[in-house]
Each structure stands twice: as structure tokens, then as C-alpha cells.
Amino acid sequence: MHATNLRQDAGAAGQFDPITFLQAIVAIDSCDPPGGELDVAREVHQQLLVLGIESELEEFLPGRANVLGRVRGSGEKQGLVLSAHMDTVPAGTMPWRNDPFSATISNGRLYGRGSSDMKSALVAMISAAASLAERKSLLKGDVILAFTAGESANLLGARRFIERGLKNEIGAFLCGEPSGLDIVIVEKAALWLRATATGRLGHVSGDAGINAITTINGFLARLTELELNCVAHPLLDGPTIRVGRIEGGSAVNLTPDRCYADFDIRLPPGADHLAVIRQVEEIAPETVSISVLDFKPAVESGSNEPFVRLCSEVCTRHIGREPALKGVSYYSDATVLLEGLHVPFAIVGPGDLGLSGQPDESVSVDNVLKAAQIYADIAEAWLSC
């Protein structure tokens, strides 16, 4: 489904309350799995139209939707993408002090799943776009709001934007993933592998067979001791290997003849992921096969690049300190949207590092309001020069 394109309406920015709108969309369950960002996308799309900002909503799979907003520039420069996703990780099984979709505000913080990662940044970007439209600044390029589905797992929305040609418009990329208003300039690569063990079916009362779960256990013990050959990065910790899922067996009294384990390997920029796969294969016994589930490349900007310096100057003005330059283990939509491109990249988000996926996830209300000003000032400065 599509709905597109209204023009800017003078004075609209003053009608937008970003915190009230953040409460509204945090209250909408958009956990992935199972996905279902459509209700959030509808609210976002409608809000952009109310603010007079061009917007297109596309439901590209049942219940999965992207929103593409735009503040038009003169076309002299390629666009600045403001990137955020509408999905969240699941609320989890640990108890919360309040319902994870209550969007409660207490002591200057707004609580709820997705408040930090990263509906707060999305709302701040809407506010920034409304401010830019109202200022009627002479921008030399478009401000492009790229709001996606399915980032938390398989980057479904970003891949759909690639299919639709968004990559061709990107001149600079500002992402709102959690950073505590510091500046992230490097994210690790994510390599997802599956180890599948093959055994032989057996029964406790007779032939015991060959237990595939036992085989996987032995392989995983070796995997935890594997030292990956990667060059150290000054802003990142070393490579990590984390097992995320194991499945095997069909009945308690039958020897499982098949078992698989999915695991996540995070790597610094420049690491050869094919060499890492070979290292993993070398420790696997003959009865264990290794397959690739996904690979998301690392993304990095230099600390002295003009766009990074601009982000630092603007952040300093609004937060009253010089922001730290950081690296993170998480990935963003940039991993696929910027693959093969050589464009400026930075992450500045109001959410705090380390709160993603945690019970009682929250965001500073003050940070959300500051992020809106930061995004608007970065966009105006970058697209006016």
C-alpha cells in the first residue's frame, strides 16, 4: 500500500509534541519477532503528513512496512539520510516494573520497549524535519527520513529500500541508534553461522545410536576456546562468539539424530569473514557442517572526516561537553545501505548504550529534545555548504 506526498505547511513544527508522540508509538507493540511495524508506520506516516512533510508508506510484506519522508532541497547535493527503525526486540520474560508498552514517564525518563532502541531517535528526526521545513532553509540536498521494518534481525526494511534505489541518493548517513548523544563512528560486522550435527537415531531400550546433541556440545566447547585472527581496533573490544539458539531431538527417550546451534560472531572492520568461517570449519568434526545464515559488514568513518567533525561541533553546542567518539558491537541499517558506498557516516542517538533488550528500557526525555535540535542543526549545516 502507498500513500504519498503532501507539501510543507508553515507553522506545523510548533504543533508537534515529540514526547507525546513518542509515548504513543512506544505503546504500540512492534516486537520482532514476529514483526508488525505497520501500526507504528501508519502513525508515523500520518504525523509526517500532518506536519506537511512528504511521506510514503509501503507495506512491502504483510504487516511489515517502511516509511520514507523527505524535506526537499535544491538537488545540488546528494541527500542526508536520517535513519531509524520502527521494530523492537521482544519484551522478554524478565519482569518489568511497569508494563513494557505503558510508555510511563518518571523522573525525567520515558520507559517502555523501544524507548531507547530506537523510537526516541525516530521521533527526534520527525521533529527535526518539521523544524527544517518550517525554517525554509535553502538546503542543497534532500533530508531523507528512512524509517524501516525488521532492522533488529534481518534488515528487511533496509533491503527493501535498496531494491527501490535509495542507495543512489545517499550523500551522508546519520543514524539514531543508541549512543547517549556521543558519536559512534564504527560498528562491528555480524557473522551468523549454523552448526548442524548429524547422528544416528537410537532408543534407550536398545541400540543407543549416536547422539547429535552430544556432538554439538563437544563442538561448542571447542568454539568457546577459538581465538579468531583479527587486528585490534582502538575503539572496539575483540571479536566475540555467542551461541544464541540450539535445537535438537524429538523425544526424551530417543537418541537425537540431528541438532543444530546458531551462533553470532562480531568482527572489527577489515576482518576476513571467510577466513573466520574456515577457522570454525577446522574445529568442526566430520559429523558437523557449518553454514552461513547472514553476514552484515562493518561500517566505519574516520575521526577526522568533515561530517564527523560537524556532528561533534553540533553535539558539543547542545550537550555542553565534547562528545566521545565510540565504537559499538551492534549493527544498524547502515551495514547494508552503505555497503559498497564511500559516504560520511555517524551514529548519534538519544538512547543509552547498553539498554537495548533490557527490562525497564528507558530514555532521557531531555536527550530526546536535544537530539531533535542536533539532527536539525547537522542537516542544515551539512546541506547548506
MARFI-978099 format. One record per residue (C-alpha): residue number from 0; residue in three letters; chain; x, y, z. Coordinates in pm, whole numbers. Example, Ala and Ser with C-alpha at 12.3 -4.5 7.8 and 13.67 -1.06 7.14 Angstrom:
REM MARFI-978099
R   n res chain      u      v      w
R   0 ALA     A   1230   -450    780
R   1 SER     A   1367   -106    714
REM end
This chain:
REM MARFI-978099
R   n res chain      u      v      w
R   0 MET     A      0      0      0
R   1 HIS     A    121    353    -71
R   2 ALA     A     21    699     42
R   3 THR     A    232    988    -69
R   4 ASN     A    331   1344    -83
R   5 LEU     A    186   1650     79
R   6 ARG     A    381   1973     82
R   7 GLN     A    517   2163    381
R   8 ASP     A    269   2363    588
R   9 ALA     A    409   2676    755
R  10 GLY     A    390   2665   1134
R  11 ALA     A    336   2290   1153
R  12 ALA     A    651   2225   1358
R  13 GLY     A    513   2421   1650
R  14 GLN     A    215   2184   1670
R  15 PHE     A    430   1874   1723
R  16 ASP     A    492   1743   2073
R  17 PRO     A    771   1484   2032
R  18 ILE     A    736   1334   2381
R  19 THR     A    361   1280   2350
R  20 PHE     A    414   1120   2010
R  21 LEU     A    694    904   2149
R  22 GLN     A    458    778   2417
R  23 ALA     A    203    693   2150
R  24 ILE     A    438    481   1940
R  25 VAL     A    615    314   2234
R  26 ALA     A    267    199   2341
R  27 ILE     A    239      8   2011
R  28 ASP     A    389   -342   2021
R  29 SER     A    623   -375   1722
R  30 CYS     A    846   -654   1856
R  31 ASP     A   1042   -859   1604
R  32 PRO     A    979  -1148   1608
R  33 PRO     A    709  -1160   1496
R  34 GLY     A    732   -814   1344
R  35 GLY     A    433   -599   1265
R  36 GLU     A    556   -243   1236
R  37 LEU     A    257   -146   1024
R  38 ASP     A     63     21   1307
R  39 VAL     A    369    228   1401
R  40 ALA     A    431    309   1035
R  41 ARG     A     76    436    994
R  42 GLU     A    111    669   1292
R  43 VAL     A    448    797   1169
R  44 HIS     A    327    843    812
R  45 GLN     A     16   1029    921
R  46 GLN     A    215   1253   1154
R  47 LEU     A    454   1348    877
R  48 LEU     A    163   1440    651
R  49 VAL     A      4   1648    928
R  50 LEU     A    336   1833    959
R  51 GLY     A    332   1894    585
R  52 ILE     A    630   1668    515
R  53 GLU     A    631   1444    211
R  54 SER     A    580   1085    318
R  55 GLU     A    531    745    161
R  56 LEU     A    423    434    348
R  57 GLU     A    492     98    185
R  58 GLU     A    364   -228    328
R  59 PHE     A    609   -449    139
R  60 LEU     A    516   -770    323
R  61 PRO     A    203   -844    529
R  62 GLY     A    233   -632    842
R  63 ARG     A    586   -513    754
R  64 ALA     A    616   -152    642
R  65 ASN     A    868    123    570
R  66 VAL     A    811    497    580
R  67 LEU     A   1012    731    357
R  68 GLY     A    984   1100    440
R  69 ARG     A   1151   1390    267
R  70 VAL     A   1225   1760    310
R  71 ARG     A   1321   1881    -35
R  72 GLY     A   1643   2062   -116
R  73 SER     A   1764   2220   -438
R  74 GLY     A   1924   1900   -568
R  75 GLU     A   2276   2043   -579
R  76 LYS     A   2397   1782   -327
R  77 GLN     A   2302   1425   -260
R  78 GLY     A   2068   1372     30
R  79 LEU     A   2135   1333    400
R  80 VAL     A   1965   1019    530
R  81 LEU     A   1830   1022    885
R  82 SER     A   1797    654    967
R  83 ALA     A   1580    485   1231
R  84 HIS     A   1387    160   1265
R  85 MET     A   1033    101   1389
R  86 ASP     A   1073   -257   1517
R  87 THR     A   1198   -351   1862
R  88 VAL     A   1339   -663   2021
R  89 PRO     A   1087   -867   2225
R  90 ALA     A    989   -753   2574
R  91 GLY     A   1146  -1069   2721
R  92 THR     A   1043  -1288   3014
R  93 MET     A   1205  -1089   3297
R  94 PRO     A    956   -880   3497
R  95 TRP     A    927   -507   3431
R  96 ARG     A    834   -251   3697
R  97 ASN     A    570   -123   3456
R  98 ASP     A    408   -278   3152
R  99 PRO     A    668   -264   2868
R 100 PHE     A    419    -78   2648
R 101 SER     A    294    167   2909
R 102 ALA     A    528    449   2797
R 103 THR     A    535    578   3154
R 104 ILE     A    735    893   3233
R 105 SER     A    911    903   3570
R 106 ASN     A   1199   1116   3697
R 107 GLY     A   1269   1259   3354
R 108 ARG     A   1279    923   3175
R 109 LEU     A   1027    758   2944
R 110 TYR     A   1000    382   2998
R 111 GLY     A    899    111   2751
R 112 ARG     A   1026   -135   2495
R 113 GLY     A   1178     60   2208
R 114 SER     A   1209    385   2403
R 115 SER     A   1589    379   2380
R 116 ASP     A   1628    149   2078
R 117 MET     A   1515    343   1891
R 118 LYS     A   1174    504   1869
R 119 SER     A   1310    806   2056
R 120 ALA     A   1552    882   1772
R 121 LEU     A   1278    835   1514
R 122 VAL     A   1060   1092   1692
R 123 ALA     A   1352   1332   1724
R 124 MET     A   1412   1300   1349
R 125 ILE     A   1048   1382   1276
R 126 SER     A   1079   1688   1498
R 127 ALA     A   1400   1792   1320
R 128 ALA     A   1239   1754    979
R 129 ALA     A    942   1964   1087
R 130 SER     A   1177   2233   1214
R 131 LEU     A   1374   2235    889
R 132 ALA     A   1057   2258    684
R 133 GLU     A    936   2549    893
R 134 ARG     A   1271   2732    876
R 135 LYS     A   1254   2710    496
R 136 SER     A   1632   2695    489
R 137 LEU     A   1793   2682    148
R 138 LEU     A   1914   2323    160
R 139 LYS     A   2126   2199   -129
R 140 GLY     A   2010   1841    -83
R 141 ASP     A   1713   1649     49
R 142 VAL     A   1673   1545    412
R 143 ILE     A   1555   1185    377
R 144 LEU     A   1379   1011    664
R 145 ALA     A   1441    638    617
R 146 PHE     A   1229    455    875
R 147 THR     A   1247     79    844
R 148 ALA     A   1093   -250    943
R 149 GLY     A   1284   -555   1060
R 150 GLU     A   1620   -399   1147
R 151 SER     A   1665   -595   1468
R 152 ALA     A   1702   -929   1289
R 153 ASN     A   1738   -939    912
R 154 LEU     A   1726   -574    798
R 155 LEU     A   1416   -639    590
R 156 GLY     A   1323   -274    554
R 157 ALA     A   1671   -156    462
R 158 ARG     A   1699   -427    198
R 159 ARG     A   1365   -314     58
R 160 PHE     A   1491     44     37
R 161 ILE     A   1790    -86   -160
R 162 GLU     A   1554   -258   -404
R 163 ARG     A   1380     75   -452
R 164 GLY     A   1704    262   -527
R 165 LEU     A   1756    462   -206
R 166 LYS     A   2129    385   -213
R 167 ASN     A   2167    609   -515
R 168 GLU     A   2051    912   -317
R 169 ILE     A   2275    881    -10
R 170 GLY     A   2532   1157     26
R 171 ALA     A   2570   1125    404
R 172 PHE     A   2416    896    666
R 173 LEU     A   2317    988   1021
R 174 CYS     A   2174    704   1227
R 175 GLY     A   1988    738   1557
R 176 GLU     A   2083    410   1725
R 177 PRO     A   2161    448   2097
R 178 SER     A   2478    646   2169
R 179 GLY     A   2393    862   2471
R 180 LEU     A   2446   1162   2240
R 181 ASP     A   2809   1062   2197
R 182 ILE     A   2918    983   1840
R 183 VAL     A   2962    630   1715
R 184 ILE     A   3190    608   1412
R 185 VAL     A   3243    233   1387
R 186 GLU     A   3021    -73   1422
R 187 LYS     A   3134   -433   1412
R 188 ALA     A   3046   -682   1142
R 189 ALA     A   2797   -954   1235
R 190 LEU     A   2853  -1307   1103
R 191 TRP     A   2573  -1555   1180
R 192 LEU     A   2659  -1922   1140
R 193 ARG     A   2478  -2251   1196
R 194 ALA     A   2649  -2573   1305
R 195 THR     A   2445  -2884   1221
R 196 ALA     A   2538  -3217   1377
R 197 THR     A   2423  -3545   1224
R 198 GLY     A   2392  -3853   1446
R 199 ARG     A   2202  -4181   1433
R 200 LEU     A   1859  -4240   1584
R 201 GLY     A   1851  -4474   1881
R 202 HIS     A   1640  -4577   2180
R 203 VAL     A   1722  -4613   2548
R 204 SER     A   1595  -4973   2549
R 205 GLY     A   1812  -5091   2261
R 206 ASP     A   2069  -4955   2020
R 207 ALA     A   2171  -4621   2169
R 208 GLY     A   2260  -4471   1830
R 209 ILE     A   2482  -4162   1800
R 210 ASN     A   2370  -3856   1994
R 211 ALA     A   2379  -3540   1781
R 212 ILE     A   2329  -3319   2088
R 213 THR     A   2641  -3465   2248
R 214 THR     A   2830  -3394   1927
R 215 ILE     A   2713  -3031   1925
R 216 ASN     A   2812  -2994   2291
R 217 GLY     A   3165  -3105   2210
R 218 PHE     A   3186  -2869   1914
R 219 LEU     A   3059  -2572   2117
R 220 ALA     A   3317  -2638   2386
R 221 ARG     A   3590  -2604   2122
R 222 LEU     A   3417  -2300   1972
R 223 THR     A   3431  -2108   2300
R 224 GLU     A   3809  -2154   2307
R 225 LEU     A   3862  -2049   1944
R 226 GLU     A   4090  -1747   1904
R 227 LEU     A   3999  -1551   1594
R 228 ASN     A   4276  -1389   1395
R 229 CYS     A   4169  -1022   1387
R 230 VAL     A   4367   -699   1409
R 231 ALA     A   4275   -497   1720
R 232 HIS     A   4072   -179   1673
R 233 PRO     A   4127    120   1908
R 234 LEU     A   3753    183   1958
R 235 LEU     A   3634   -176   1983
R 236 ASP     A   3679   -476   2206
R 237 GLY     A   3796   -801   2048
R 238 PRO     A   3590  -1037   1833
R 239 THR     A   3313  -1223   2016
R 240 ILE     A   3135  -1555   1966
R 241 ARG     A   2791  -1602   2124
R 242 VAL     A   2560  -1902   2088
R 243 GLY     A   2201  -1782   2053
R 244 ARG     A   1992  -2088   1969
R 245 ILE     A   2012  -2467   1996
R 246 GLU     A   1755  -2718   1875
R 247 GLY     A   1766  -3096   1862
R 248 GLY     A   1584  -3416   1946
R 249 SER     A   1222  -3522   1919
R 250 ALA     A   1152  -3723   2235
R 251 VAL     A   1319  -3769   2573
R 252 ASN     A   1366  -4144   2524
R 253 LEU     A   1503  -4125   2167
R 254 THR     A   1863  -4052   2076
R 255 PRO     A   1859  -3735   1863
R 256 ASP     A   1997  -3785   1516
R 257 ARG     A   2010  -3415   1437
R 258 CYS     A   2094  -3100   1631
R 259 TYR     A   2187  -2750   1528
R 260 ALA     A   2327  -2445   1702
R 261 ASP     A   2311  -2088   1570
R 262 PHE     A   2581  -1851   1681
R 263 ASP     A   2678  -1488   1633
R 264 ILE     A   3034  -1372   1567
R 265 ARG     A   3114   -998   1586
R 266 LEU     A   3422   -880   1400
R 267 PRO     A   3609   -549   1364
R 268 PRO     A   3641   -369   1029
R 269 GLY     A   3892   -531    798
R 270 ALA     A   3846   -882    937
R 271 ASP     A   3820  -1150    668
R 272 HIS     A   3491  -1322    750
R 273 LEU     A   3564  -1600    500
R 274 ALA     A   3886  -1677    689
R 275 VAL     A   3686  -1684   1013
R 276 ILE     A   3444  -1934    860
R 277 ARG     A   3739  -2152    764
R 278 GLN     A   3869  -2134   1122
R 279 VAL     A   3531  -2251   1251
R 280 GLU     A   3518  -2533    997
R 281 GLU     A   3864  -2651   1103
R 282 ILE     A   3745  -2725   1458
R 283 ALA     A   3424  -2896   1346
R 284 PRO     A   3423  -3279   1339
R 285 GLU     A   3319  -3458   1020
R 286 THR     A   2965  -3501   1150
R 287 VAL     A   2917  -3124   1197
R 288 SER     A   2857  -2898    896
R 289 ILE     A   2884  -2519    902
R 290 SER     A   2650  -2293    703
R 291 VAL     A   2619  -1915    678
R 292 LEU     A   2290  -1762    791
R 293 ASP     A   2386  -1399    729
R 294 PHE     A   2677  -1158    710
R 295 LYS     A   2643   -789    789
R 296 PRO     A   2960   -591    706
R 297 ALA     A   3125   -348    947
R 298 VAL     A   3078     26    895
R 299 GLU     A   3334    292    982
R 300 SER     A   3409    662    945
R 301 GLY     A   3738    833   1017
R 302 SER     A   3751   1054   1326
R 303 ASN     A   3876   1350   1122
R 304 GLU     A   3620   1333    843
R 305 PRO     A   3432   1663    796
R 306 PHE     A   3092   1507    870
R 307 VAL     A   3216   1357   1198
R 308 ARG     A   3373   1690   1297
R 309 LEU     A   3045   1866   1219
R 310 CYS     A   2849   1618   1431
R 311 SER     A   3095   1674   1716
R 312 GLU     A   3067   2053   1694
R 313 VAL     A   2687   2045   1693
R 314 CYS     A   2665   1793   1976
R 315 THR     A   2909   1997   2186
R 316 ARG     A   2688   2302   2144
R 317 HIS     A   2377   2122   2265
R 318 ILE     A   2507   1888   2536
R 319 GLY     A   2766   2117   2690
R 320 ARG     A   3060   1881   2654
R 321 GLU     A   3268   1734   2376
R 322 PRO     A   3109   1403   2275
R 323 ALA     A   3322   1091   2290
R 324 LEU     A   3398    905   1968
R 325 LYS     A   3299    542   2017
R 326 GLY     A   3275    202   1855
R 327 VAL     A   2991    -46   1914
R 328 SER     A   2921   -414   1872
R 329 TYR     A   2568   -361   1741
R 330 TYR     A   2482   -320   1375
R 331 SER     A   2243    -74   1212
R 332 ASP     A   2068    -33    878
R 333 ALA     A   2393    126    760
R 334 THR     A   2550   -218    725
R 335 VAL     A   2351   -284    409
R 336 LEU     A   2250     66    298
R 337 LEU     A   2614    179    289
R 338 GLU     A   2773   -141    163
R 339 GLY     A   2994    -51   -133
R 340 LEU     A   2946    324    -81
R 341 HIS     A   3205    575     37
R 342 VAL     A   2991    833    212
R 343 PRO     A   3010   1001    555
R 344 PHE     A   2856    802    840
R 345 ALA     A   2787    865   1208
R 346 ILE     A   2553    748   1481
R 347 VAL     A   2407    998   1727
R 348 GLY     A   2115    875   1933
R 349 PRO     A   1931    986   2248
R 350 GLY     A   1914    631   2383
R 351 ASP     A   2178    496   2619
R 352 LEU     A   2425    228   2518
R 353 GLY     A   2353    -98   2697
R 354 LEU     A   1977    -58   2745
R 355 SER     A   1874   -235   2425
R 356 GLY     A   1685   -551   2507
R 357 GLN     A   1688   -487   2882
R 358 PRO     A   1383   -488   3111
R 359 ASP     A   1275   -137   3211
R 360 GLU     A   1432      9   2897
R 361 SER     A   1408    387   2909
R 362 VAL     A   1530    710   2754
R 363 SER     A   1602   1055   2892
R 364 VAL     A   1328   1296   2786
R 365 ASP     A   1585   1576   2778
R 366 ASN     A   1806   1372   2543
R 367 VAL     A   1516   1327   2300
R 368 LEU     A   1458   1701   2281
R 369 LYS     A   1831   1770   2242
R 370 ALA     A   1858   1505   1968
R 371 ALA     A   1586   1681   1770
R 372 GLN     A   1788   2005   1776
R 373 ILE     A   2111   1823   1696
R 374 TYR     A   1965   1647   1392
R 375 ALA     A   1816   1969   1257
R 376 ASP     A   2138   2166   1300
R 377 ILE     A   2356   1893   1146
R 378 ALA     A   2124   1866    847
R 379 GLU     A   2107   2242    795
R 380 ALA     A   2483   2287    823
R 381 TRP     A   2575   1988    605
R 382 LEU     A   2325   2063    330
R 383 SER     A   2385   2440    321
R 384 CYS     A   2757   2429    250
REM end
